[in-house]
Amino acid sequence: MINNIGPMGMVVIAVVVLVLFGRGKISSLMGEVGKGITAFKKGVDDGKKEIEDSMAEARDVTPEEDKDNA
């Protein structure tokens, strides 16, 4: 069904949405979407940093005499 919508159909849908919700409502909605994306990216970066920090703190606890056997 979505494959049947051409470029003109997309323009008509965009105009209808703009008329129904108004420019102010759509711009505030897009602002909220942008804030959500930014927060998600920050969370992913913080998670990666936390994992990298924990990996940096990891140390080898193998006894010295057993290191040669590995």
N, C-alpha and C positions, 0 to 999 in steps of 0.2 A: 504494500500500500504506500509506504513512504517513497519507494522508488518511482512512483508515478507522479510525484510532485515535482514540477519543473521550476526553473528560476522565476517565472511569472507567478506561480502558485506561492512560492516563498515570499515574494514581495507583497502579495495580497494578504497573507497571514501576518506579516510584519505590520502592515498598515492597520489591520483589524486590531491587533494587540495594542498598538500605539493609541488608537482611538478609544479602546475600552479602558486602558489603564492610565493613559496620560503620560506625558514626558517626565514629569517629576517623580512619579511612582516608579517608572522603569529605571530612571537614573539612580534612585536611592536603592532599588533592588540590586542593580549591578554593582553599586558601591559595597553593599553587604556581601555579595558574592566575592568581590575582590578581597575584602578583609578576611573572608573565610579561607580563600586560597592562600593568602599570605600567612595566616595562622597555621594552616596545615603544613606548608613548606618549612616554617620555623620549627614546628614540632618534629618533622622528619629530620631536619638538620641537628636538632638537640638530641634526638635519639641516636643518630650516627655518632655524634661527638661523645655521648655517654658510653657507647659500645667501644669506641676507639680508646677512650680513657681507661676503661676496665681492662681492655686487652694490653694496654701499656703497663698497667699495674700487675698483670699476671707475671709470675716468675716460675722458673724451673725448680721444682722441689725434688728432683731425682737425686738420690744419694750419689756422691762422687764415685764410689766404687762401681755403681751400676751404670754410669754414663758410658763406659767403654763397651758394655755389652749391647747397647741399643743399636 
